[in-house]
């Protein structure tokens, strides 16, 4: 099973417009688990986002400093420092 993590940390409109992408992923990879990382500001709408198996709202405060310390590479270490941990 593929775990696909999608980061959408900026705008609610972008998140809503991404629904077509989530659907296409699920149609192309039906066995996949789509995991969505969003800004905690969007947590309230997350139950209404279809085709996503799991949502992780995070506090993006300090994200720019974390990325700067990591040479602006969004790595697994950056996700761990933001407490982005998924089950399975």
PDB file with SEQRES, HELIX, SHEET and CRYST1 records, atoms N, CA, C and O in Angstrom:
SEQRES   1 A   88  UNK UNK UNK UNK UNK UNK UNK UNK UNK UNK UNK UNK UNK          
SEQRES   2 A   88  UNK UNK UNK UNK UNK UNK UNK UNK UNK UNK UNK UNK UNK          
SEQRES   3 A   88  UNK UNK UNK UNK UNK UNK UNK UNK UNK UNK UNK UNK UNK          
SEQRES   4 A   88  UNK UNK UNK UNK UNK UNK UNK UNK UNK UNK UNK UNK UNK          
SEQRES   5 A   88  UNK UNK UNK UNK UNK UNK UNK UNK UNK UNK UNK UNK UNK          
SEQRES   6 A   88  UNK UNK UNK UNK UNK UNK UNK UNK UNK UNK UNK UNK UNK          
SEQRES   7 A   88  UNK UNK UNK UNK UNK UNK UNK UNK UNK UNK                      
HELIX    1 AA1 UNK A   12  UNK A   17  1                                   6    
HELIX    2 AA2 UNK A   19  UNK A   28  1                                  10    
HELIX    3 AA3 UNK A   40  UNK A   48  5                                   9    
HELIX    4 AA4 UNK A   63  UNK A   69  1                                   7    
HELIX    5 AA5 UNK A   76  UNK A   81  1                                   6    
SHEET    1 AA1 3 UNK A   3  UNK A   8  0                                        
SHEET    2 AA1 3 UNK A  33  UNK A  39  1                                        
SHEET    3 AA1 3 UNK A  54  UNK A  58  1                                        
CRYST1    1.000    1.000    1.000  90.00  90.00  90.00 P 1           1          
ATOM      1  N   UNK A   1       0.847  -1.176   0.000  1.00  0.00           N  
ATOM      2  CA  UNK A   1       0.000   0.000   0.000  1.00  0.00           C  
ATOM      3  C   UNK A   1       0.892   1.239   0.000  1.00  0.00           C  
ATOM      4  O   UNK A   1       1.862   1.327   0.752  1.00  0.00           O  
ATOM      5  N   UNK A   2       0.545   2.180  -0.850  1.00  0.00           N  
ATOM      6  CA  UNK A   2       1.278   3.437  -0.926  1.00  0.00           C  
ATOM      7  C   UNK A   2       0.699   4.430   0.074  1.00  0.00           C  
ATOM      8  O   UNK A   2      -0.519   4.557   0.201  1.00  0.00           O  
ATOM      9  N   UNK A   3       1.567   5.124   0.772  1.00  0.00           N  
ATOM     10  CA  UNK A   3       1.168   6.258   1.595  1.00  0.00           C  
ATOM     11  C   UNK A   3       1.580   7.511   0.845  1.00  0.00           C  
ATOM     12  O   UNK A   3       2.759   7.703   0.549  1.00  0.00           O  
ATOM     13  N   UNK A   4       0.633   8.345   0.543  1.00  0.00           N  
ATOM     14  CA  UNK A   4       0.900   9.571  -0.199  1.00  0.00           C  
ATOM     15  C   UNK A   4       0.601  10.739   0.724  1.00  0.00           C  
ATOM     16  O   UNK A   4      -0.536  10.930   1.155  1.00  0.00           O  
ATOM     17  N   UNK A   5       1.634  11.518   1.023  1.00  0.00           N  
ATOM     18  CA  UNK A   5       1.476  12.673   1.899  1.00  0.00           C  
ATOM     19  C   UNK A   5       1.440  13.926   1.037  1.00  0.00           C  
ATOM     20  O   UNK A   5       2.334  14.163   0.224  1.00  0.00           O  
ATOM     21  N   UNK A   6       0.399  14.721   1.224  1.00  0.00           N  
ATOM     22  CA  UNK A   6       0.232  15.969   0.489  1.00  0.00           C  
ATOM     23  C   UNK A   6       0.279  17.112   1.491  1.00  0.00           C  
ATOM     24  O   UNK A   6      -0.432  17.106   2.496  1.00  0.00           O  
ATOM     25  N   UNK A   7       1.125  18.089   1.204  1.00  0.00           N  
ATOM     26  CA  UNK A   7       1.242  19.273   2.056  1.00  0.00           C  
ATOM     27  C   UNK A   7       0.465  20.411   1.420  1.00  0.00           C  
ATOM     28  O   UNK A   7       0.667  20.730   0.249  1.00  0.00           O  
ATOM     29  N   UNK A   8      -0.419  21.020   2.188  1.00  0.00           N  
ATOM     30  CA  UNK A   8      -1.150  22.194   1.719  1.00  0.00           C  
ATOM     31  C   UNK A   8      -1.269  23.135   2.907  1.00  0.00           C  
ATOM     32  O   UNK A   8      -2.203  23.041   3.703  1.00  0.00           O  
ATOM     33  N   UNK A   9      -0.313  24.037   3.010  1.00  0.00           N  
ATOM     34  CA  UNK A   9      -0.182  24.853   4.215  1.00  0.00           C  
ATOM     35  C   UNK A   9      -0.520  26.323   4.021  1.00  0.00           C  
ATOM     36  O   UNK A   9      -0.372  27.109   4.957  1.00  0.00           O  
ATOM     37  N   UNK A  10      -0.966  26.714   2.841  1.00  0.00           N  
ATOM     38  CA  UNK A  10      -1.082  28.148   2.601  1.00  0.00           C  
ATOM     39  C   UNK A  10      -2.495  28.696   2.534  1.00  0.00           C  
ATOM     40  O   UNK A  10      -2.859  29.534   3.358  1.00  0.00           O  
ATOM     41  N   UNK A  11      -3.302  28.253   1.583  1.00  0.00           N  
ATOM     42  CA  UNK A  11      -4.606  28.898   1.373  1.00  0.00           C  
ATOM     43  C   UNK A  11      -5.736  27.889   1.361  1.00  0.00           C  
ATOM     44  O   UNK A  11      -5.600  26.787   0.830  1.00  0.00           O  
ATOM     45  N   UNK A  12      -6.853  28.280   1.955  1.00  0.00           N  
ATOM     46  CA  UNK A  12      -8.019  27.403   1.988  1.00  0.00           C  
ATOM     47  C   UNK A  12      -8.536  27.132   0.578  1.00  0.00           C  
ATOM     48  O   UNK A  12      -8.947  26.010   0.283  1.00  0.00           O  
ATOM     49  N   UNK A  13      -8.524  28.129  -0.290  1.00  0.00           N  
ATOM     50  CA  UNK A  13      -8.985  27.938  -1.668  1.00  0.00           C  
ATOM     51  C   UNK A  13      -8.167  26.894  -2.401  1.00  0.00           C  
ATOM     52  O   UNK A  13      -8.711  26.080  -3.147  1.00  0.00           O  
ATOM     53  N   UNK A  14      -6.852  26.915  -2.187  1.00  0.00           N  
ATOM     54  CA  UNK A  14      -5.990  25.899  -2.796  1.00  0.00           C  
ATOM     55  C   UNK A  14      -6.354  24.505  -2.295  1.00  0.00           C  
ATOM     56  O   UNK A  14      -6.347  23.532  -3.049  1.00  0.00           O  
ATOM     57  N   UNK A  15      -6.666  24.437  -1.024  1.00  0.00           N  
ATOM     58  CA  UNK A  15      -7.048  23.157  -0.428  1.00  0.00           C  
ATOM     59  C   UNK A  15      -8.327  22.624  -1.066  1.00  0.00           C  
ATOM     60  O   UNK A  15      -8.401  21.450  -1.429  1.00  0.00           O  
ATOM     61  N   UNK A  16      -9.314  23.472  -1.200  1.00  0.00           N  
ATOM     62  CA  UNK A  16     -10.588  23.067  -1.792  1.00  0.00           C  
ATOM     63  C   UNK A  16     -10.403  22.678  -3.260  1.00  0.00           C  
ATOM     64  O   UNK A  16     -10.981  21.693  -3.720  1.00  0.00           O  
ATOM     65  N   UNK A  17      -9.609  23.438  -3.984  1.00  0.00           N  
ATOM     66  CA  UNK A  17      -9.383  23.134  -5.400  1.00  0.00           C  
ATOM     67  C   UNK A  17      -8.553  21.867  -5.592  1.00  0.00           C  
ATOM     68  O   UNK A  17      -8.529  21.310  -6.689  1.00  0.00           O  
ATOM     69  N   UNK A  18      -7.884  21.410  -4.558  1.00  0.00           N  
ATOM     70  CA  UNK A  18      -7.073  20.197  -4.644  1.00  0.00           C  
ATOM     71  C   UNK A  18      -7.916  18.927  -4.616  1.00  0.00           C  
ATOM     72  O   UNK A  18      -7.387  17.834  -4.820  1.00  0.00           O  
ATOM     73  N   UNK A  19      -9.204  19.051  -4.369  1.00  0.00           N  
ATOM     74  CA  UNK A  19     -10.076  17.881  -4.298  1.00  0.00           C  
ATOM     75  C   UNK A  19      -9.973  17.032  -5.563  1.00  0.00           C  
ATOM     76  O   UNK A  19      -9.984  15.805  -5.476  1.00  0.00           O  
ATOM     77  N   UNK A  20      -9.876  17.647  -6.713  1.00  0.00           N  
ATOM     78  CA  UNK A  20      -9.747  16.888  -7.969  1.00  0.00           C  
ATOM     79  C   UNK A  20      -8.463  16.061  -7.975  1.00  0.00           C  
ATOM     80  O   UNK A  20      -8.446  14.940  -8.484  1.00  0.00           O  
ATOM     81  N   UNK A  21      -7.399  16.607  -7.417  1.00  0.00           N  
ATOM     82  CA  UNK A  21      -6.138  15.875  -7.317  1.00  0.00           C  
ATOM     83  C   UNK A  21      -6.289  14.662  -6.406  1.00  0.00           C  
ATOM     84  O   UNK A  21      -5.819  13.572  -6.734  1.00  0.00           O  
ATOM     85  N   UNK A  22      -6.946  14.851  -5.260  1.00  0.00           N  
ATOM     86  CA  UNK A  22      -7.140  13.742  -4.324  1.00  0.00           C  
ATOM     87  C   UNK A  22      -7.954  12.625  -4.984  1.00  0.00           C  
ATOM     88  O   UNK A  22      -7.649  11.444  -4.820  1.00  0.00           O  
ATOM     89  N   UNK A  23      -8.972  13.005  -5.716  1.00  0.00           N  
ATOM     90  CA  UNK A  23      -9.809  12.021  -6.412  1.00  0.00           C  
ATOM     91  C   UNK A  23      -8.986  11.249  -7.446  1.00  0.00           C  
ATOM     92  O   UNK A  23      -9.081  10.025  -7.532  1.00  0.00           O  
ATOM     93  N   UNK A  24      -8.188  11.957  -8.219  1.00  0.00           N  
ATOM     94  CA  UNK A  24      -7.374  11.322  -9.261  1.00  0.00           C  
ATOM     95  C   UNK A  24      -6.366  10.344  -8.646  1.00  0.00           C  
ATOM     96  O   UNK A  24      -6.126   9.266  -9.189  1.00  0.00           O  
ATOM     97  N   UNK A  25      -5.790  10.728  -7.524  1.00  0.00           N  
ATOM     98  CA  UNK A  25      -4.855   9.831  -6.843  1.00  0.00           C  
ATOM     99  C   UNK A  25      -5.574   8.554  -6.423  1.00  0.00           C  
ATOM    100  O   UNK A  25      -5.059   7.455  -6.630  1.00  0.00           O  
ATOM    101  N   UNK A  26      -6.754   8.691  -5.835  1.00  0.00           N  
ATOM    102  CA  UNK A  26      -7.495   7.519  -5.376  1.00  0.00           C  
ATOM    103  C   UNK A  26      -7.945   6.637  -6.544  1.00  0.00           C  
ATOM    104  O   UNK A  26      -8.001   5.415  -6.407  1.00  0.00           O  
ATOM    105  N   UNK A  27      -8.265   7.243  -7.684  1.00  0.00           N  
ATOM    106  CA  UNK A  27      -8.648   6.449  -8.856  1.00  0.00           C  
ATOM    107  C   UNK A  27      -7.441   5.741  -9.469  1.00  0.00           C  
ATOM    108  O   UNK A  27      -7.548   4.598  -9.913  1.00  0.00           O  
ATOM    109  N   UNK A  28      -6.300   6.417  -9.492  1.00  0.00           N  
ATOM    110  CA  UNK A  28      -5.088   5.857 -10.078  1.00  0.00           C  
ATOM    111  C   UNK A  28      -4.441   4.821  -9.161  1.00  0.00           C  
ATOM    112  O   UNK A  28      -3.934   3.801  -9.625  1.00  0.00           O  
ATOM    113  N   UNK A  29      -4.464   5.088  -7.872  1.00  0.00           N  
ATOM    114  CA  UNK A  29      -3.869   4.199  -6.871  1.00  0.00           C  
ATOM    115  C   UNK A  29      -4.929   3.859  -5.818  1.00  0.00           C  
ATOM    116  O   UNK A  29      -4.866   4.374  -4.701  1.00  0.00           O  
ATOM    117  N   UNK A  30      -5.887   3.015  -6.146  1.00  0.00           N  
ATOM    118  CA  UNK A  30      -7.006   2.757  -5.236  1.00  0.00           C  
ATOM    119  C   UNK A  30      -6.582   2.161  -3.888  1.00  0.00           C  
ATOM    120  O   UNK A  30      -7.291   2.310  -2.892  1.00  0.00           O  
ATOM    121  N   UNK A  31      -5.442   1.496  -3.858  1.00  0.00           N  
ATOM    122  CA  UNK A  31      -4.976   0.895  -2.607  1.00  0.00           C  
ATOM    123  C   UNK A  31      -4.219   1.900  -1.732  1.00  0.00           C  
ATOM    124  O   UNK A  31      -3.826   1.570  -0.612  1.00  0.00           O  
ATOM    125  N   UNK A  32      -4.016   3.099  -2.225  1.00  0.00           N  
ATOM    126  CA  UNK A  32      -3.216   4.089  -1.499  1.00  0.00           C  
ATOM    127  C   UNK A  32      -3.977   4.704  -0.333  1.00  0.00           C  
ATOM    128  O   UNK A  32      -5.207   4.680  -0.272  1.00  0.00           O  
ATOM    129  N   UNK A  33      -3.204   5.250   0.576  1.00  0.00           N  
ATOM    130  CA  UNK A  33      -3.756   6.055   1.675  1.00  0.00           C  
ATOM    131  C   UNK A  33      -3.264   7.478   1.457  1.00  0.00           C  
ATOM    132  O   UNK A  33      -2.061   7.741   1.476  1.00  0.00           O  
ATOM    133  N   UNK A  34      -4.195   8.381   1.251  1.00  0.00           N  
ATOM    134  CA  UNK A  34      -3.870   9.788   1.037  1.00  0.00           C  
ATOM    135  C   UNK A  34      -3.905  10.479   2.387  1.00  0.00           C  
ATOM    136  O   UNK A  34      -4.913  10.468   3.093  1.00  0.00           O  
ATOM    137  N   UNK A  35      -2.773  11.081   2.724  1.00  0.00           N  
ATOM    138  CA  UNK A  35      -2.621  11.760   4.007  1.00  0.00           C  
ATOM    139  C   UNK A  35      -2.331  13.225   3.733  1.00  0.00           C  
ATOM    140  O   UNK A  35      -1.429  13.560   2.965  1.00  0.00           O  
ATOM    141  N   UNK A  36      -3.092  14.078   4.358  1.00  0.00           N  
ATOM    142  CA  UNK A  36      -3.045  15.499   4.066  1.00  0.00           C  
ATOM    143  C   UNK A  36      -2.540  16.274   5.280  1.00  0.00           C  
ATOM    144  O   UNK A  36      -3.075  16.141   6.381  1.00  0.00           O  
ATOM    145  N   UNK A  37      -1.504  17.083   5.068  1.00  0.00           N  
ATOM    146  CA  UNK A  37      -0.976  17.966   6.106  1.00  0.00           C  
ATOM    147  C   UNK A  37      -1.462  19.370   5.787  1.00  0.00           C  
ATOM    148  O   UNK A  37      -1.186  19.910   4.716  1.00  0.00           O  
ATOM    149  N   UNK A  38      -2.196  19.955   6.739  1.00  0.00           N  
ATOM    150  CA  UNK A  38      -2.757  21.288   6.535  1.00  0.00           C  
ATOM    151  C   UNK A  38      -2.423  22.182   7.713  1.00  0.00           C  
ATOM    152  O   UNK A  38      -2.065  21.708   8.791  1.00  0.00           O  
ATOM    153  N   UNK A  39      -2.545  23.475   7.493  1.00  0.00           N  
ATOM    154  CA  UNK A  39      -2.410  24.433   8.583  1.00  0.00           C  
ATOM    155  C   UNK A  39      -3.576  24.233   9.538  1.00  0.00           C  
ATOM    156  O   UNK A  39      -4.697  23.959   9.109  1.00  0.00           O  
ATOM    157  N   UNK A  40      -3.312  24.371  10.830  1.00  0.00           N  
ATOM    158  CA  UNK A  40      -4.381  24.157  11.820  1.00  0.00           C  
ATOM    159  C   UNK A  40      -5.549  25.119  11.615  1.00  0.00           C  
ATOM    160  O   UNK A  40      -6.649  24.871  12.108  1.00  0.00           O  
ATOM    161  N   UNK A  41      -5.319  26.206  10.897  1.00  0.00           N  
ATOM    162  CA  UNK A  41      -6.393  27.159  10.591  1.00  0.00           C  
ATOM    163  C   UNK A  41      -7.497  26.526   9.752  1.00  0.00           C  
ATOM    164  O   UNK A  41      -8.631  27.006   9.757  1.00  0.00           O  
ATOM    165  N   UNK A  42      -7.176  25.448   9.029  1.00  0.00           N  
ATOM    166  CA  UNK A  42      -8.142  24.796   8.147  1.00  0.00           C  
ATOM    167  C   UNK A  42      -8.726  23.529   8.755  1.00  0.00           C  
ATOM    168  O   UNK A  42      -9.461  22.807   8.081  1.00  0.00           O  
ATOM    169  N   UNK A  43      -8.415  23.247  10.000  1.00  0.00           N  
ATOM    170  CA  UNK A  43      -8.860  21.996  10.633  1.00  0.00           C  
ATOM    171  C   UNK A  43     -10.376  21.865  10.634  1.00  0.00           C  
ATOM    172  O   UNK A  43     -10.899  20.758  10.506  1.00  0.00           O  
ATOM    173  N   UNK A  44     -11.074  22.955  10.773  1.00  0.00           N  
ATOM    174  CA  UNK A  44     -12.530  22.914  10.855  1.00  0.00           C  
ATOM    175  C   UNK A  44     -13.180  22.390   9.573  1.00  0.00           C  
ATOM    176  O   UNK A  44     -14.230  21.749   9.631  1.00  0.00           O  
ATOM    177  N   UNK A  45     -12.565  22.657   8.415  1.00  0.00           N  
ATOM    178  CA  UNK A  45     -13.157  22.183   7.162  1.00  0.00           C  
ATOM    179  C   UNK A  45     -12.650  20.804   6.752  1.00  0.00           C  
ATOM    180  O   UNK A  45     -13.195  20.201   5.828  1.00  0.00           O  
ATOM    181  N   UNK A  46     -11.625  20.299   7.417  1.00  0.00           N  
ATOM    182  CA  UNK A  46     -11.005  19.041   6.993  1.00  0.00           C  
ATOM    183  C   UNK A  46     -11.960  17.844   6.944  1.00  0.00           C  
ATOM    184  O   UNK A  46     -11.776  16.984   6.083  1.00  0.00           O  
ATOM    185  N   UNK A  47     -12.967  17.740   7.816  1.00  0.00           N  
ATOM    186  CA  UNK A  47     -13.882  16.591   7.683  1.00  0.00           C  
ATOM    187  C   UNK A  47     -14.687  16.584   6.380  1.00  0.00           C  
ATOM    188  O   UNK A  47     -15.254  15.556   6.010  1.00  0.00           O  
ATOM    189  N   UNK A  48     -14.739  17.694   5.699  1.00  0.00           N  
ATOM    190  CA  UNK A  48     -15.521  17.809   4.472  1.00  0.00           C  
ATOM    191  C   UNK A  48     -14.692  17.606   3.206  1.00  0.00           C  
ATOM    192  O   UNK A  48     -15.211  17.744   2.098  1.00  0.00           O  
ATOM    193  N   UNK A  49     -13.414  17.281   3.360  1.00  0.00           N  
ATOM    194  CA  UNK A  49     -12.536  17.079   2.210  1.00  0.00           C  
ATOM    195  C   UNK A  49     -12.597  15.605   1.808  1.00  0.00           C  
ATOM    196  O   UNK A  49     -12.155  14.738   2.561  1.00  0.00           O  
ATOM    197  N   UNK A  50     -13.145  15.319   0.619  1.00  0.00           N  
ATOM    198  CA  UNK A  50     -13.271  13.920   0.198  1.00  0.00           C  
ATOM    199  C   UNK A  50     -11.955  13.349  -0.331  1.00  0.00           C  
ATOM    200  O   UNK A  50     -11.025  14.087  -0.659  1.00  0.00           O  
ATOM    201  N   UNK A  51     -11.901  12.025  -0.405  1.00  0.00           N  
ATOM    202  CA  UNK A  51     -10.788  11.275  -0.991  1.00  0.00           C  
ATOM    203  C   UNK A  51      -9.503  11.347  -0.175  1.00  0.00           C  
ATOM    204  O   UNK A  51      -8.435  10.998  -0.676  1.00  0.00           O  
ATOM    205  N   UNK A  52      -9.590  11.789   1.060  1.00  0.00           N  
ATOM    206  CA  UNK A  52      -8.431  11.865   1.945  1.00  0.00           C  
ATOM    207  C   UNK A  52      -8.686  10.908   3.106  1.00  0.00           C  
ATOM    208  O   UNK A  52      -9.752  10.936   3.723  1.00  0.00           O  
ATOM    209  N   UNK A  53      -7.706  10.069   3.396  1.00  0.00           N  
ATOM    210  CA  UNK A  53      -7.872   9.076   4.451  1.00  0.00           C  
ATOM    211  C   UNK A  53      -7.517   9.604   5.834  1.00  0.00           C  
ATOM    212  O   UNK A  53      -8.068   9.159   6.841  1.00  0.00           O  
ATOM    213  N   UNK A  54      -6.603  10.547   5.872  1.00  0.00           N  
ATOM    214  CA  UNK A  54      -6.165  11.069   7.163  1.00  0.00           C  
ATOM    215  C   UNK A  54      -5.709  12.509   6.991  1.00  0.00           C  
ATOM    216  O   UNK A  54      -5.068  12.858   6.000  1.00  0.00           O  
ATOM    217  N   UNK A  55      -6.047  13.339   7.971  1.00  0.00           N  
ATOM    218  CA  UNK A  55      -5.666  14.754   7.941  1.00  0.00           C  
ATOM    219  C   UNK A  55      -4.874  15.064   9.199  1.00  0.00           C  
ATOM    220  O   UNK A  55      -5.252  14.667  10.301  1.00  0.00           O  
ATOM    221  N   UNK A  56      -3.772  15.778   9.022  1.00  0.00           N  
ATOM    222  CA  UNK A  56      -2.936  16.194  10.151  1.00  0.00           C  
ATOM    223  C   UNK A  56      -2.825  17.717  10.135  1.00  0.00           C  
ATOM    224  O   UNK A  56      -2.029  18.266   9.373  1.00  0.00           O  
ATOM    225  N   UNK A  57      -3.613  18.410  10.966  1.00  0.00           N  
ATOM    226  CA  UNK A  57      -3.457  19.863  11.075  1.00  0.00           C  
ATOM    227  C   UNK A  57      -2.220  20.182  11.921  1.00  0.00           C  
ATOM    228  O   UNK A  57      -2.004  19.573  12.969  1.00  0.00           O  
ATOM    229  N   UNK A  58      -1.420  21.129  11.463  1.00  0.00           N  
ATOM    230  CA  UNK A  58      -0.215  21.495  12.204  1.00  0.00           C  
ATOM    231  C   UNK A  58      -0.153  22.996  12.415  1.00  0.00           C  
ATOM    232  O   UNK A  58      -0.772  23.775  11.690  1.00  0.00           O  
ATOM    233  N   UNK A  59       0.606  23.379  13.421  1.00  0.00           N  
ATOM    234  CA  UNK A  59       0.889  24.782  13.686  1.00  0.00           C  
ATOM    235  C   UNK A  59       2.110  25.153  12.849  1.00  0.00           C  
ATOM    236  O   UNK A  59       3.195  24.611  13.063  1.00  0.00           O  
ATOM    237  N   UNK A  60       1.945  26.055  11.917  1.00  0.00           N  
ATOM    238  CA  UNK A  60       3.048  26.414  11.014  1.00  0.00           C  
ATOM    239  C   UNK A  60       3.909  27.554  11.563  1.00  0.00           C  
ATOM    240  O   UNK A  60       4.807  28.049  10.881  1.00  0.00           O  
ATOM    241  N   UNK A  61       3.625  27.964  12.799  1.00  0.00           N  
ATOM    242  CA  UNK A  61       4.450  28.987  13.415  1.00  0.00           C  
ATOM    243  C   UNK A  61       5.884  28.479  13.500  1.00  0.00           C  
ATOM    244  O   UNK A  61       6.131  27.389  14.015  1.00  0.00           O  
ATOM    245  N   UNK A  62       6.804  29.248  13.010  1.00  0.00           N  
ATOM    246  CA  UNK A  62       8.211  28.866  13.049  1.00  0.00           C  
ATOM    247  C   UNK A  62       8.659  28.001  11.894  1.00  0.00           C  
ATOM    248  O   UNK A  62       9.815  27.579  11.850  1.00  0.00           O  
ATOM    249  N   UNK A  63       7.761  27.726  10.953  1.00  0.00           N  
ATOM    250  CA  UNK A  63       8.122  26.862   9.821  1.00  0.00           C  
ATOM    251  C   UNK A  63       9.285  27.437   9.025  1.00  0.00           C  
ATOM    252  O   UNK A  63      10.179  26.695   8.616  1.00  0.00           O  
ATOM    253  N   UNK A  64       9.286  28.744   8.799  1.00  0.00           N  
ATOM    254  CA  UNK A  64      10.369  29.336   7.997  1.00  0.00           C  
ATOM    255  C   UNK A  64      11.725  29.161   8.684  1.00  0.00           C  
ATOM    256  O   UNK A  64      12.731  28.949   8.007  1.00  0.00           O  
ATOM    257  N   UNK A  65      11.767  29.247  10.020  1.00  0.00           N  
ATOM    258  CA  UNK A  65      13.028  29.053  10.732  1.00  0.00           C  
ATOM    259  C   UNK A  65      13.499  27.602  10.648  1.00  0.00           C  
ATOM    260  O   UNK A  65      14.689  27.327  10.500  1.00  0.00           O  
ATOM    261  N   UNK A  66      12.534  26.677  10.747  1.00  0.00           N  
ATOM    262  CA  UNK A  66      12.873  25.251  10.639  1.00  0.00           C  
ATOM    263  C   UNK A  66      13.425  24.948   9.251  1.00  0.00           C  
ATOM    264  O   UNK A  66      14.432  24.253   9.114  1.00  0.00           O  
ATOM    265  N   UNK A  67      12.761  25.475   8.220  1.00  0.00           N  
ATOM    266  CA  UNK A  67      13.237  25.247   6.850  1.00  0.00           C  
ATOM    267  C   UNK A  67      14.595  25.889   6.623  1.00  0.00           C  
ATOM    268  O   UNK A  67      15.456  25.295   5.974  1.00  0.00           O  
ATOM    269  N   UNK A  68      14.799  27.090   7.147  1.00  0.00           N  
ATOM    270  CA  UNK A  68      16.090  27.773   6.993  1.00  0.00           C  
ATOM    271  C   UNK A  68      17.210  26.942   7.614  1.00  0.00           C  
ATOM    272  O   UNK A  68      18.290  26.821   7.035  1.00  0.00           O  
ATOM    273  N   UNK A  69      16.960  26.377   8.774  1.00  0.00           N  
ATOM    274  CA  UNK A  69      17.957  25.542   9.446  1.00  0.00           C  
ATOM    275  C   UNK A  69      18.233  24.261   8.671  1.00  0.00           C  
ATOM    276  O   UNK A  69      19.267  23.623   8.868  1.00  0.00           O  
ATOM    277  N   UNK A  70      17.311  23.886   7.790  1.00  0.00           N  
ATOM    278  CA  UNK A  70      17.456  22.668   6.995  1.00  0.00           C  
ATOM    279  C   UNK A  70      17.759  22.990   5.533  1.00  0.00           C  
ATOM    280  O   UNK A  70      17.449  22.204   4.639  1.00  0.00           O  
ATOM    281  N   UNK A  71      18.368  24.155   5.299  1.00  0.00           N  
ATOM    282  CA  UNK A  71      18.719  24.599   3.938  1.00  0.00           C  
ATOM    283  C   UNK A  71      17.523  24.614   3.000  1.00  0.00           C  
ATOM    284  O   UNK A  71      17.663  24.356   1.805  1.00  0.00           O  
ATOM    285  N   UNK A  72      16.349  24.916   3.537  1.00  0.00           N  
ATOM    286  CA  UNK A  72      15.095  25.037   2.790  1.00  0.00           C  
ATOM    287  C   UNK A  72      14.709  23.754   2.056  1.00  0.00           C  
ATOM    288  O   UNK A  72      14.036  23.791   1.025  1.00  0.00           O  
ATOM    289  N   UNK A  73      15.143  22.627   2.600  1.00  0.00           N  
ATOM    290  CA  UNK A  73      14.741  21.327   2.071  1.00  0.00           C  
ATOM    291  C   UNK A  73      13.659  20.763   2.980  1.00  0.00           C  
ATOM    292  O   UNK A  73      13.834  20.686   4.196  1.00  0.00           O  
ATOM    293  N   UNK A  74      12.542  20.370   2.383  1.00  0.00           N  
ATOM    294  CA  UNK A  74      11.419  19.833   3.149  1.00  0.00           C  
ATOM    295  C   UNK A  74      11.617  18.325   3.268  1.00  0.00           C  
ATOM    296  O   UNK A  74      11.122  17.557   2.443  1.00  0.00           O  
ATOM    297  N   UNK A  75      12.343  17.913   4.298  1.00  0.00           N  
ATOM    298  CA  UNK A  75      12.720  16.513   4.481  1.00  0.00           C  
ATOM    299  C   UNK A  75      11.878  15.851   5.568  1.00  0.00           C  
ATOM    300  O   UNK A  75      11.040  16.491   6.202  1.00  0.00           O  
ATOM    301  N   UNK A  76      12.115  14.584   5.764  1.00  0.00           N  
ATOM    302  CA  UNK A  76      11.450  13.844   6.833  1.00  0.00           C  
ATOM    303  C   UNK A  76      11.774  14.465   8.193  1.00  0.00           C  
ATOM    304  O   UNK A  76      10.917  14.498   9.076  1.00  0.00           O  
ATOM    305  N   UNK A  77      12.993  14.954   8.366  1.00  0.00           N  
ATOM    306  CA  UNK A  77      13.362  15.607   9.627  1.00  0.00           C  
ATOM    307  C   UNK A  77      12.520  16.859   9.872  1.00  0.00           C  
ATOM    308  O   UNK A  77      12.149  17.144  11.011  1.00  0.00           O  
ATOM    309  N   UNK A  78      12.222  17.599   8.819  1.00  0.00           N  
ATOM    310  CA  UNK A  78      11.367  18.785   8.959  1.00  0.00           C  
ATOM    311  C   UNK A  78       9.969  18.356   9.382  1.00  0.00           C  
ATOM    312  O   UNK A  78       9.380  18.959  10.280  1.00  0.00           O  
ATOM    313  N   UNK A  79       9.435  17.323   8.746  1.00  0.00           N  
ATOM    314  CA  UNK A  79       8.110  16.829   9.130  1.00  0.00           C  
ATOM    315  C   UNK A  79       8.095  16.377  10.584  1.00  0.00           C  
ATOM    316  O   UNK A  79       7.143  16.649  11.315  1.00  0.00           O  
ATOM    317  N   UNK A  80       9.147  15.689  10.998  1.00  0.00           N  
ATOM    318  CA  UNK A  80       9.223  15.242  12.396  1.00  0.00           C  
ATOM    319  C   UNK A  80       9.273  16.422  13.354  1.00  0.00           C  
ATOM    320  O   UNK A  80       8.643  16.387  14.411  1.00  0.00           O  
ATOM    321  N   UNK A  81      10.009  17.460  12.999  1.00  0.00           N  
ATOM    322  CA  UNK A  81      10.097  18.625  13.882  1.00  0.00           C  
ATOM    323  C   UNK A  81       8.768  19.377  13.982  1.00  0.00           C  
ATOM    324  O   UNK A  81       8.529  20.100  14.949  1.00  0.00           O  
ATOM    325  N   UNK A  82       7.911  19.201  12.983  1.00  0.00           N  
ATOM    326  CA  UNK A  82       6.580  19.808  13.003  1.00  0.00           C  
ATOM    327  C   UNK A  82       5.543  18.861  13.632  1.00  0.00           C  
ATOM    328  O   UNK A  82       4.351  19.164  13.656  1.00  0.00           O  
ATOM    329  N   UNK A  83       6.008  17.728  14.134  1.00  0.00           N  
ATOM    330  CA  UNK A  83       5.130  16.714  14.728  1.00  0.00           C  
ATOM    331  C   UNK A  83       4.138  16.145  13.730  1.00  0.00           C  
ATOM    332  O   UNK A  83       2.992  15.859  14.076  1.00  0.00           O  
ATOM    333  N   UNK A  84       4.582  15.983  12.493  1.00  0.00           N  
ATOM    334  CA  UNK A  84       3.736  15.368  11.464  1.00  0.00           C  
ATOM    335  C   UNK A  84       4.022  13.867  11.502  1.00  0.00           C  
ATOM    336  O   UNK A  84       4.947  13.368  10.862  1.00  0.00           O  
ATOM    337  N   UNK A  85       3.200  13.180  12.266  1.00  0.00           N  
ATOM    338  CA  UNK A  85       3.347  11.742  12.415  1.00  0.00           C  
ATOM    339  C   UNK A  85       2.008  11.103  12.089  1.00  0.00           C  
ATOM    340  O   UNK A  85       0.971  11.487  12.630  1.00  0.00           O  
ATOM    341  N   UNK A  86       2.046  10.135  11.209  1.00  0.00           N  
ATOM    342  CA  UNK A  86       0.825   9.432  10.811  1.00  0.00           C  
ATOM    343  C   UNK A  86       0.887   8.007  11.315  1.00  0.00           C  
ATOM    344  O   UNK A  86       1.966   7.440  11.490  1.00  0.00           O  
ATOM    345  N   UNK A  87      -0.275   7.439  11.546  1.00  0.00           N  
ATOM    346  CA  UNK A  87      -0.346   6.022  11.890  1.00  0.00           C  
ATOM    347  C   UNK A  87      -0.156   5.219  10.618  1.00  0.00           C  
ATOM    348  O   UNK A  87      -0.658   5.593   9.559  1.00  0.00           O  
ATOM    349  N   UNK A  88       0.563   4.125  10.721  1.00  0.00           N  
ATOM    350  CA  UNK A  88       0.712   3.210   9.586  1.00  0.00           C  
ATOM    351  C   UNK A  88       1.544   3.664   8.481  1.00  0.00           C  
ATOM    352  O   UNK A  88       1.711   2.943   7.497  1.00  0.00           O  
TER     353      UNK A  88                                                      
END                                                                             
